[in-house]
Amino acid sequence: MKLKKLKLKLKKDKRTELLNAATKFYMEVLEGSLLLHECINDLVSGKIVKKKLDDVIKCEHKADLAKENYINVLYRDKRALPFLIEDRYRIIKYLDIVSDNSEELARGLKVYPFKLLDDIKENMKIINDLYQETIDTLVDMVNLMETDFKSAYEKSFHIETLKRDAREAKYNILGTLYKKTEEKSLRVYLTSKICIKIFDMIVRAEEISDFLRSLIVKYPSK
């Protein structure tokens, strides 16, 4: 009886370690997106702070370290997992891309040489807020995958709605930019790249949520 209790405790301890490692990774990804959200709002207000952009880049590095630790725990304690290790590894890789994209956009903003045009500021803030809500929802969904498939499933549909709203904001921005025949072509091009990059990050998040939804279908309900 004591041996059985010991085995159960060890299994519980391994699962706790796994969940802690996963949470650390998810939180670093989320922190990078929160900081990037602030940086884009700074761009809208005309007072971009390069130190914040550096902090986004640092978050990506910290997320990489947390990711490696998570993978080490994952491979060491395979039997503690609620679903296949290959599927969990794909989740890690997908979220790593989210973190990498945050770093990439932060580096682009560091060298962006213009002020944001006044007539796109409102829609840029809209798409930026939608981006942040999308990443918040995605991280919530990933966490819920451990314990509550039903709630995670519902989150995926919210992400779809956010993407539709973001598409509208993107085309409003691009429609305005492409009419700026008096502006330098480089300014129009680089500004449109920022908008498109933000939208692409939202699209990537929706693709990840679609994959998570496929896992919900694949595995027994939690």
N, C-alpha and C positions, 0 to 999 in steps of 0.2 A: 504494500500500500504506500509506504514512504517513497519507494522507488518511482511509483507511478506519479505521485505528487511532485517529485523532483523533476521528472521528465516534462510534466505539464508546466512547471515553473520555468524551466529552461526554454521551452518553446515560446512561452509568453514573453520572456526576456528578449529572445531573438526577434520576435515580432515587434516589440517596443523599440528595439534598436533600429530595426528596418524602417519603421514609421518615423522615428526621429530623424534619421538620415534623409529620408524622402522629404520631410517637412522643411528641413534646412535648405535643401536644394530648391524646392518650390518657392520659399520665401526670398531667396536671393534673386531668382528670376523675377518675382513680383516687385522687389525693391528696385531693380533696374528699370522696370517699366514705369514705376511711380516717379522716379527721378527724371526719366525721359519725358514723361507727361508734363512735369514742371518746366523742363527746358523748352518744350514747344510752346507752352503758355508764355514763357519769358520772351520767346521769339515774337509771339503775337503782340506783346506789350512793348516790344522794342528795347528790351534790356536783358539780352541773353548773357548768362553768367557761365564763363568757360569752366570754372571749377566744378559746377554741377555736371557739365558734360564729362569732365574727367571722372567724376564719381560714378556716372553710368558705366564708363569703361571699367572702372575698378569693380563694380558689381558683377560685370561679366566674368572677370577673373575669379572673383570669389564664388560665383556660381559654378565655374569649371571645377574648382577645388571640391565644392560640396557635391557636385555630380560624381567625381571620381570616388569620393568616400562612399556615396550611395551605391555605386556600382560594385565596390569591394564588398560591402555588406550584403548586397543582393546575391552575388555569386557564392559567398561563403555560407549563406543560410537559405538555400533554395527551398527547403521544406517549410519555411515559415510563410511562404507566399500564398495569397488567396487565388492567384491565377498565374498562368505560365510565365516563366522568366523572360521568354522572347518577347511577349507582349509588353511586359513591364519595361524592358529595355527600349522598346520602340517609344514608349511614353517619355522616357528620359531623353532620347535623341530629339524628339519633337520639341520638348521644352528647352533643350539646349539651343535649338534654332531660334526660338523666341528671344532668348538671352543674347545670342549672337547678332540678331537683327537690331536689338536695342543699341548694342555697342556700335554697329555699323552706322546707324542713323546719327548717333551722338557724334561720331567722328566727322560725319558729313556736315553737321551743324557747326562744328568748330571752325570749319573753313568757309562757311557760307558768307559771302562778302556783302550782302544786301540787307536792307530793312524790309520787313514784310509789307506788301502793299495794303493800304487801308481797306480797300473794298473786298479783300478775301479774308480779313482777320476773323470775322464772325464765323464763317464756315470752317476755317482752319481750327478754331477753338472747338467747334462742334465735332469735327472728325477726331480731334485729339482726345476729347472727353469720351467719345465712343470707343476709341482705341483702349483707353485705360479701363473702361467698364468691361470691355471684352476680355482683357487679360485677367482682371479681377475674377470674372465669372469662370474663365477657363481654369484658373488655379483652384477656385472653389470646387469645380467639377472634378478635377484630378483628385483632390482630397476626399471628396464624397465617394469616389470609386472604391475606396477601401472599406466603406461601411454601409453605403446607402445608394444602391443602383437607381432607385426610383427618383430620388432628388437629383442625382447626377444627370439622368436622362432628361429631366425637365430643363436643366441648365443649358443643355445643348440647343434647345429651341430658342431660348433667349439670345444666344450667340448668333443664330441665324437672323433674328430681327435686327440686332445691332449692325450686322454686316449690310443689310439692306439700307438701313439709315445712313451708314457710312458711304455707301455707293452714291447716294443722292448728294451728300456733302462734297464728295470728290468731284463729281461732274459739275457742281456749282462753282467750285474753285477753278477747275480746268476751263470751263466755259468763260469765266471772267478773264483768266490769264491769256487765253488764246485770242482775245479781242484787243489785247494791249499792243497794238501795232506800233505805238510810239515808244514802247519800252525796249531796252536792250534784249536781244534774243537770249543772251546768256542768263539774264535775270529771270526771264520767263521759264527757260529750260530748268534751271536749278530749283526754282520755287515749285514747279510742277513735279520735279523728282521727289521733293520732300512730301508733297501730298500723296503721290502714288506709293511711296514707300510706306507711309502710315497705313494706307488702305491695304496694301499687300500684307502687312503684319496682321491686320484684322482677318483677312482671307486665310492666312496661315493658321490662325487660332481656330477658325471655323473648321478647317480641314482636320485639325487635331481633335476637335470635339466630335466630328463625324467618326473618327477612328475609335474614340472612347465609346461612342454609341454602338459601334459594331462589337466592341467587347461585351457590352451589356447584353446584346443579343446572343453572343457566343457562349457566355457563362451562365450558370444557374443564378437566379435572382438572389440578391443579398437582402 
